[in-house]
């Protein structure tokens, strides 16, 4: 099983909010898949996102652009889907702390 932290695109917010039974749409989701996903074709520094939720699965691609390929991931390949907003904030804080020089 592989786990990914993906940004939630505008076209997927309402559906993911409904699927996850949340009051507000999540900014990020954790997606675990049975077979790994590919990031082939994604520009360096780009962020993967769920850009659409369909009846038979989700569409992933690049957050904020179409430079990366869109991939269809069927529900049969998804082990679970959960809110990843808190995890994304924690990871951003960890990255910021790692890049902050120590005070002398």
N, C-alpha and C positions, 0 to 999 in steps of 0.2 A: 504494500500500500504506500502511496505517495501523498504528501500533504502540501498544499499551496496556500499562500496568503494572496488573495486577489482583490484589487480595488473593485468597487461596485460602480459601474457606468450608469449614466442617466437613464438609459433604456431598460435597466434591470432593477432599479431601486424599488419601484412599487411591488413588483412580483416577489422580490426577495424579502421585502418587509412582510408581505402576506405569508410566504412560505415559512418564515422564521417567527411569525406571530409577534412582531415588534411594534411599539408605538411609533417609532421613527425608523426610516430605512437605515441599514448599516452602511458605513463608509467602506468597510472591508469585510470579506467573508473568508473563512477557512474552508477549503474544499479538499477532501481526501478522495483519491481515485484508486481504483484497483489496478489499472494500467497507467504508466506515467504519461504526462503530457509533454509536448515539445515546445521549446521556446525558439525554435529555428525561425529565422526571418525577423526576429525582434531587434530593433536598433539598440545599440548599447545605451544603457541608462534608462530605457523605457520601462514602464510598469504594466504588468499584465492585469487584465480586468475581466470581470463578467460583464458582457455588454448587452446580453439579451437572455431572457428565460423563456423557453419554449415548452410546449406540451411534452416533447420527447427528450428534452435535455437543455443544456445551456450552451451559449456561444461565448467563447473567450476571444480576446484580442488585446489590443493596446489601449490603455487608458488615455483618452484625449486625442486619439488619432487613428488613422487607418494605415499607417506605415507597416504594421505587422500583420501577418495573416490572421484571418478569423478561423477559429477551430470550433467544430461542433463536438460537444462531449455528451454522449447519451446518458440518461439517468442510470442505465445499467452499469456504467463505469464509475458512478459516484457512490462511494461508501457513506459519506456524510457531508453535510453542508452546515456550517455554523457561523455565528457572528464573530468576526475577527477584528472589530474596531479597537477594542482594548489592547489586544496583542499588537496591532500596528502602532499604537501610541507608545507602548512599552518598548518596542523595537526601535522606534525613532528616538526615544529618550536615551536608550543604550548607545545608539550610534553617535548621538550628540555628545554624550559623556565621554565616549572613547576618543573623540576628536578635540576635546577641550584640554588645553595644556594645564598641567598641575600648577597650583598657586604656590609661590615661594614666599 
